[in-house]
Amino acid sequence: KTLRPIATPLVEQAKTFRAAALEELARLGAMRVTGAVLTEAKFIAAAASYGISSSAAARRLLRAFGHSAQSSSKGSDACHCRSSWAADTPAELTSIELLGMFMHGVHAPKEQCPGRSCTLGDQLFNMAVNEFRLEYLTGKSPSVEHPSQILRDFSCLRRSDGRTLLHVALGGKDLQLATAALRLQGLGAWWCRDCLGRMPLHHAANAGGTSAEAWIAARPQDPAPEKSLEPRCNASTAVSWALVQLQEQGARDDMRELLESTDSSGRSPAFAGEEREALALLLSAS
């Protein structure tokens, strides 16, 4: 009943959802400590309570929303984006991933999703971003280096199309949000892929941003709602910023791998770009 379509979640409702996800993770057998995860075996054992009829179906669901138990040792990776998937690699599930599993199964009313369909999980994601923008623009948050608690709590929640906080920030050309995302997600955030196989660098190179699809839902109480849907810089500036961050984070050796990585259509970040300057930056870095 608590997951039926409702209005865009408020901060207090979001905290309630997160607490419920932690409780459910504990009920399924995870230890109730910070960073607790549910193993694949325990999830499959409890799958019947969710109406999942077979272990194969439970495993597919877990792989869609969870992460590989085999994590990379390269740099910080709070959202498990550099985990190595193999046929026999078991999956794990965090409380935020469990929350995403539930929330993305509930579609929000059409009037709450102008121009496209969205889920309750998408609205929860938008709420966290909106709160960050509101606190930063009104001076409640003194620095992007110290993001709001609500953004920290939901920093690893993905949108229904697989985009992470860093994908959305660079797609919207919002370098303030991107800075906060990197602070929260760590170096591994650069390796996250959306449902089309695109990494954040692909989104940085895309000249169009995401203004047309309302990448965050501006609210009447925002200081400047008409500007909340507009890209805040061009693609070349976003790409330049991304390359500098990779160098400063000590990922110089990994940069070639990122620049050569292709999405599901076989396009590298350079060929996802539409601006000449952005293309030149990416080709020179390669």
RAVEN-V811701 format. One record per residue. N is the residue number from 1. RES is the residue in three letters. PSI is psi in radians with two decimals (* if undefined). OMEGA is omega as a letter, one per 30 degrees, with the letter a starting at -180 (* if undefined). NEAR is the number of other C-alpha atoms within 12 Angstrom. Layout:
n=N res=RES psi=PSI omega=OMEGA near=NEAR
n=N res=RES psi=PSI omega=OMEGA near=NEAR
//
This chain:
n=1 res=LYS psi=-0.58 omega=a near=7
n=2 res=THR psi=-0.19 omega=a near=16
n=3 res=LEU psi=0.22 omega=l near=27
n=4 res=ARG psi=2.72 omega=a near=19
n=5 res=PRO psi=2.25 omega=l near=24
n=6 res=ILE psi=3.14 omega=l near=23
n=7 res=ALA psi=2.90 omega=l near=21
n=8 res=THR psi=2.21 omega=a near=32
n=9 res=PRO psi=2.42 omega=l near=32
n=10 res=LEU psi=3.00 omega=a near=23
n=11 res=VAL psi=-0.81 omega=a near=26
n=12 res=GLU psi=-0.67 omega=l near=17
n=13 res=GLN psi=-0.68 omega=l near=22
n=14 res=ALA psi=-0.72 omega=l near=34
n=15 res=LYS psi=-0.65 omega=l near=24
n=16 res=THR psi=-0.74 omega=l near=20
n=17 res=PHE psi=-0.77 omega=a near=29
n=18 res=ARG psi=-0.73 omega=l near=31
n=19 res=ALA psi=-0.68 omega=l near=21
n=20 res=ALA psi=-0.66 omega=l near=22
n=21 res=ALA psi=-0.68 omega=l near=33
n=22 res=LEU psi=-0.72 omega=l near=31
n=23 res=GLU psi=-0.72 omega=a near=24
n=24 res=GLU psi=-0.67 omega=l near=30
n=25 res=LEU psi=-0.72 omega=l near=32
n=26 res=ALA psi=-0.69 omega=l near=27
n=27 res=ARG psi=-0.58 omega=a near=19
n=28 res=LEU psi=-0.15 omega=l near=30
n=29 res=GLY psi=-0.01 omega=l near=25
n=30 res=ALA psi=2.64 omega=l near=28
n=31 res=MET psi=2.47 omega=a near=20
n=32 res=ARG psi=1.22 omega=l near=20
n=33 res=VAL psi=2.86 omega=l near=15
n=34 res=THR psi=2.30 omega=l near=14
n=35 res=GLY psi=0.23 omega=a near=21
n=36 res=ALA psi=2.54 omega=l near=24
n=37 res=VAL psi=2.68 omega=l near=34
n=38 res=LEU psi=2.26 omega=a near=38
n=39 res=THR psi=2.80 omega=l near=30
n=40 res=GLU psi=-0.73 omega=a near=33
n=41 res=ALA psi=-0.74 omega=a near=23
n=42 res=LYS psi=-0.61 omega=l near=26
n=43 res=PHE psi=-0.78 omega=l near=38
n=44 res=ILE psi=-0.66 omega=l near=31
n=45 res=ALA psi=-0.54 omega=a near=22
n=46 res=ALA psi=0.00 omega=a near=27
n=47 res=ALA psi=-0.58 omega=a near=23
n=48 res=ALA psi=-0.52 omega=l near=17
n=49 res=SER psi=-0.29 omega=l near=15
n=50 res=TYR psi=0.10 omega=a near=18
n=51 res=GLY psi=0.28 omega=l near=13
n=52 res=ILE psi=2.13 omega=a near=19
n=53 res=SER psi=-0.36 omega=a near=16
n=54 res=SER psi=2.71 omega=l near=18
n=55 res=SER psi=-0.53 omega=l near=20
n=56 res=ALA psi=-0.74 omega=l near=18
n=57 res=ALA psi=-0.68 omega=l near=18
n=58 res=ALA psi=-0.68 omega=a near=28
n=59 res=ARG psi=-0.69 omega=l near=32
n=60 res=ARG psi=-0.73 omega=l near=21
n=61 res=LEU psi=-0.73 omega=a near=29
n=62 res=LEU psi=-0.68 omega=l near=34
n=63 res=ARG psi=-0.46 omega=l near=30
n=64 res=ALA psi=-0.61 omega=a near=26
n=65 res=PHE psi=-0.34 omega=a near=38
n=66 res=GLY psi=-2.77 omega=a near=38
n=67 res=HIS psi=2.85 omega=l near=39
n=68 res=SER psi=2.46 omega=l near=31
n=69 res=ALA psi=-0.22 omega=l near=27
n=70 res=GLN psi=1.67 omega=a near=20
n=71 res=SER psi=2.72 omega=l near=24
n=72 res=SER psi=2.63 omega=l near=21
n=73 res=SER psi=0.09 omega=a near=15
n=74 res=LYS psi=1.84 omega=l near=23
n=75 res=GLY psi=3.04 omega=l near=25
n=76 res=SER psi=2.50 omega=a near=25
n=77 res=ASP psi=1.23 omega=a near=27
n=78 res=ALA psi=-0.52 omega=a near=35
n=79 res=CYS psi=0.22 omega=l near=44
n=80 res=HIS psi=0.69 omega=a near=39
n=81 res=CYS psi=-0.32 omega=a near=38
n=82 res=ARG psi=0.27 omega=l near=30
n=83 res=SER psi=2.53 omega=a near=30
n=84 res=SER psi=2.08 omega=l near=21
n=85 res=TRP psi=2.30 omega=l near=21
n=86 res=ALA psi=2.86 omega=a near=14
n=87 res=ALA psi=-0.62 omega=a near=12
n=88 res=ASP psi=0.19 omega=l near=13
n=89 res=THR psi=2.15 omega=l near=18
n=90 res=PRO psi=2.75 omega=l near=27
n=91 res=ALA psi=2.82 omega=l near=35
n=92 res=GLU psi=2.88 omega=a near=37
n=93 res=LEU psi=2.21 omega=l near=41
n=94 res=THR psi=2.99 omega=l near=43
n=95 res=SER psi=-0.65 omega=l near=41
n=96 res=ILE psi=-0.67 omega=l near=44
n=97 res=GLU psi=-0.67 omega=l near=40
n=98 res=LEU psi=-0.71 omega=l near=40
n=99 res=LEU psi=-0.75 omega=l near=39
n=100 res=GLY psi=-0.67 omega=l near=39
n=101 res=MET psi=-0.76 omega=l near=32
n=102 res=PHE psi=-0.85 omega=a near=32
n=103 res=MET psi=-0.63 omega=a near=36
n=104 res=HIS psi=-0.07 omega=l near=32
n=105 res=GLY psi=-0.01 omega=a near=22
n=106 res=VAL psi=2.00 omega=l near=25
n=107 res=HIS psi=2.37 omega=a near=26
n=108 res=ALA psi=2.73 omega=l near=28
n=109 res=PRO psi=2.54 omega=a near=19
n=110 res=LYS psi=-0.64 omega=a near=16
n=111 res=GLU psi=-0.28 omega=l near=15
n=112 res=GLN psi=-0.05 omega=a near=26
n=113 res=CYS psi=1.25 omega=a near=24
n=114 res=PRO psi=2.19 omega=l near=18
n=115 res=GLY psi=-0.21 omega=a near=14
n=116 res=ARG psi=2.83 omega=l near=19
n=117 res=SER psi=2.68 omega=l near=23
n=118 res=CYS psi=2.90 omega=a near=33
n=119 res=THR psi=3.01 omega=l near=34
n=120 res=LEU psi=-0.53 omega=l near=40
n=121 res=GLY psi=-0.67 omega=l near=42
n=122 res=ASP psi=-0.70 omega=l near=42
n=123 res=GLN psi=-0.64 omega=l near=42
n=124 res=LEU psi=-0.73 omega=l near=48
n=125 res=PHE psi=-0.85 omega=a near=44
n=126 res=ASN psi=-0.69 omega=a near=44
n=127 res=MET psi=-0.77 omega=a near=37
n=128 res=ALA psi=-0.72 omega=l near=40
n=129 res=VAL psi=-0.75 omega=l near=47
n=130 res=ASN psi=-0.72 omega=a near=38
n=131 res=GLU psi=-0.67 omega=l near=37
n=132 res=PHE psi=-0.85 omega=a near=43
n=133 res=ARG psi=-0.75 omega=a near=41
n=134 res=LEU psi=-0.79 omega=a near=30
n=135 res=GLU psi=-0.70 omega=a near=26
n=136 res=TYR psi=-0.78 omega=a near=25
n=137 res=LEU psi=-0.44 omega=l near=23
n=138 res=THR psi=0.03 omega=l near=17
n=139 res=GLY psi=0.09 omega=l near=15
n=140 res=LYS psi=-0.51 omega=l near=17
n=141 res=SER psi=1.97 omega=a near=22
n=142 res=PRO psi=-0.37 omega=a near=16
n=143 res=SER psi=2.58 omega=l near=20
n=144 res=VAL psi=-0.24 omega=l near=27
n=145 res=GLU psi=-0.22 omega=l near=21
n=146 res=HIS psi=1.29 omega=a near=23
n=147 res=PRO psi=2.80 omega=l near=35
n=148 res=SER psi=2.73 omega=a near=32
n=149 res=GLN psi=-0.67 omega=a near=22
n=150 res=ILE psi=-0.62 omega=l near=33
n=151 res=LEU psi=-0.65 omega=l near=37
n=152 res=ARG psi=-0.71 omega=a near=31
n=153 res=ASP psi=-0.59 omega=a near=35
n=154 res=PHE psi=0.39 omega=a near=43
n=155 res=SER psi=-0.39 omega=a near=42
n=156 res=CYS psi=0.10 omega=l near=42
n=157 res=LEU psi=2.30 omega=l near=50
n=158 res=ARG psi=2.76 omega=l near=42
n=159 res=ARG psi=2.94 omega=a near=41
n=160 res=SER psi=-0.33 omega=l near=33
n=161 res=ASP psi=0.19 omega=l near=26
n=162 res=GLY psi=-0.07 omega=a near=32
n=163 res=ARG psi=2.48 omega=l near=38
n=164 res=THR psi=-3.14 omega=l near=44
n=165 res=LEU psi=-0.70 omega=a near=48
n=166 res=LEU psi=-0.65 omega=l near=49
n=167 res=HIS psi=-0.88 omega=a near=47
n=168 res=VAL psi=-0.71 omega=a near=47
n=169 res=ALA psi=-0.83 omega=a near=45
n=170 res=LEU psi=-0.52 omega=l near=47
n=171 res=GLY psi=-0.64 omega=l near=45
n=172 res=GLY psi=0.03 omega=l near=40
n=173 res=LYS psi=0.67 omega=l near=40
n=174 res=ASP psi=1.67 omega=a near=41
n=175 res=LEU psi=-0.36 omega=l near=33
n=176 res=GLN psi=-0.84 omega=l near=32
n=177 res=LEU psi=-0.66 omega=l near=44
n=178 res=ALA psi=-0.69 omega=l near=41
n=179 res=THR psi=-0.77 omega=l near=32
n=180 res=ALA psi=-0.70 omega=a near=32
n=181 res=ALA psi=-0.78 omega=l near=42
n=182 res=LEU psi=-0.65 omega=l near=41
n=183 res=ARG psi=-0.67 omega=a near=30
n=184 res=LEU psi=-0.67 omega=a near=33
n=185 res=GLN psi=-0.40 omega=l near=35
n=186 res=GLY psi=-3.12 omega=a near=32
n=187 res=LEU psi=-0.58 omega=a near=37
n=188 res=GLY psi=-0.30 omega=a near=36
n=189 res=ALA psi=-0.48 omega=a near=46
n=190 res=TRP psi=-0.34 omega=a near=47
n=191 res=TRP psi=0.02 omega=l near=42
n=192 res=CYS psi=2.48 omega=l near=41
n=193 res=ARG psi=2.49 omega=l near=35
n=194 res=ASP psi=-2.99 omega=a near=31
n=195 res=CYS psi=-0.23 omega=l near=20
n=196 res=LEU psi=0.18 omega=l near=20
n=197 res=GLY psi=0.18 omega=a near=26
n=198 res=ARG psi=2.43 omega=l near=39
n=199 res=MET psi=2.93 omega=l near=43
n=200 res=PRO psi=-0.58 omega=a near=48
n=201 res=LEU psi=-0.57 omega=l near=53
n=202 res=HIS psi=-0.76 omega=a near=49
n=203 res=HIS psi=-0.60 omega=l near=48
n=204 res=ALA psi=-0.66 omega=a near=49
n=205 res=ALA psi=-0.33 omega=a near=46
n=206 res=ASN psi=2.10 omega=a near=41
n=207 res=ALA psi=-0.46 omega=a near=34
n=208 res=GLY psi=-0.33 omega=a near=27
n=209 res=GLY psi=-2.66 omega=l near=36
n=210 res=THR psi=0.48 omega=a near=30
n=211 res=SER psi=-0.64 omega=a near=28
n=212 res=ALA psi=-0.49 omega=a near=18
n=213 res=GLU psi=0.22 omega=l near=23
n=214 res=ALA psi=1.23 omega=a near=30
n=215 res=TRP psi=-0.39 omega=l near=38
n=216 res=ILE psi=2.65 omega=a near=43
n=217 res=ALA psi=1.80 omega=a near=36
n=218 res=ALA psi=2.46 omega=a near=30
n=219 res=ARG psi=2.64 omega=a near=24
n=220 res=PRO psi=-0.56 omega=a near=13
n=221 res=GLN psi=-0.06 omega=l near=17
n=222 res=ASP psi=2.55 omega=a near=24
n=223 res=PRO psi=-0.67 omega=a near=19
n=224 res=ALA psi=1.30 omega=a near=17
n=225 res=PRO psi=-0.54 omega=a near=19
n=226 res=GLU psi=-0.34 omega=l near=17
n=227 res=LYS psi=-0.13 omega=a near=22
n=228 res=SER psi=-0.33 omega=a near=33
n=229 res=LEU psi=0.08 omega=a near=29
n=230 res=GLU psi=2.42 omega=l near=26
n=231 res=PRO psi=2.48 omega=a near=34
n=232 res=ARG psi=-0.13 omega=l near=27
n=233 res=CYS psi=3.09 omega=l near=26
n=234 res=ASN psi=3.05 omega=a near=31
n=235 res=ALA psi=-0.69 omega=a near=41
n=236 res=SER psi=-0.65 omega=l near=32
n=237 res=THR psi=-0.73 omega=l near=29
n=238 res=ALA psi=-0.73 omega=l near=43
n=239 res=VAL psi=-0.78 omega=l near=44
n=240 res=SER psi=-0.76 omega=l near=29
n=241 res=TRP psi=-0.77 omega=a near=28
n=242 res=ALA psi=-0.77 omega=a near=45
n=243 res=LEU psi=-0.68 omega=l near=34
n=244 res=VAL psi=-0.74 omega=l near=20
n=245 res=GLN psi=-0.71 omega=l near=25
n=246 res=LEU psi=-0.70 omega=l near=32
n=247 res=GLN psi=-0.75 omega=a near=18
n=248 res=GLU psi=-0.45 omega=l near=15
n=249 res=GLN psi=0.08 omega=l near=23
n=250 res=GLY psi=0.42 omega=a near=18
n=251 res=ALA psi=0.42 omega=a near=26
n=252 res=ARG psi=-0.70 omega=a near=20
n=253 res=ASP psi=-0.44 omega=a near=16
n=254 res=ASP psi=-0.17 omega=a near=24
n=255 res=MET psi=-0.71 omega=a near=29
n=256 res=ARG psi=-0.70 omega=l near=22
n=257 res=GLU psi=-0.75 omega=l near=20
n=258 res=LEU psi=-0.74 omega=a near=35
n=259 res=LEU psi=-0.46 omega=a near=37
n=260 res=GLU psi=-0.15 omega=a near=24
n=261 res=SER psi=2.41 omega=a near=29
n=262 res=THR psi=2.70 omega=l near=26
n=263 res=ASP psi=-2.98 omega=a near=27
n=264 res=SER psi=-0.25 omega=l near=17
n=265 res=SER psi=0.05 omega=l near=15
n=266 res=GLY psi=0.31 omega=a near=16
n=267 res=ARG psi=2.31 omega=l near=24
n=268 res=SER psi=2.94 omega=l near=31
n=269 res=PRO psi=-0.64 omega=a near=44
n=270 res=ALA psi=-0.70 omega=a near=39
n=271 res=PHE psi=-0.05 omega=l near=30
n=272 res=ALA psi=-0.27 omega=a near=36
n=273 res=GLY psi=2.72 omega=a near=31
n=274 res=GLU psi=-0.10 omega=l near=24
n=275 res=GLU psi=2.39 omega=a near=25
n=276 res=ARG psi=-0.72 omega=a near=21
n=277 res=GLU psi=-0.71 omega=l near=22
n=278 res=ALA psi=-0.73 omega=l near=33
n=279 res=LEU psi=-0.77 omega=a near=31
n=280 res=ALA psi=-0.72 omega=l near=22
n=281 res=LEU psi=-0.79 omega=a near=29
n=282 res=LEU psi=-0.67 omega=l near=38
n=283 res=LEU psi=-0.66 omega=l near=23
n=284 res=SER psi=-0.60 omega=l near=16
n=285 res=ALA psi=-0.47 omega=l near=26
n=286 res=SER psi=* omega=* near=21
//
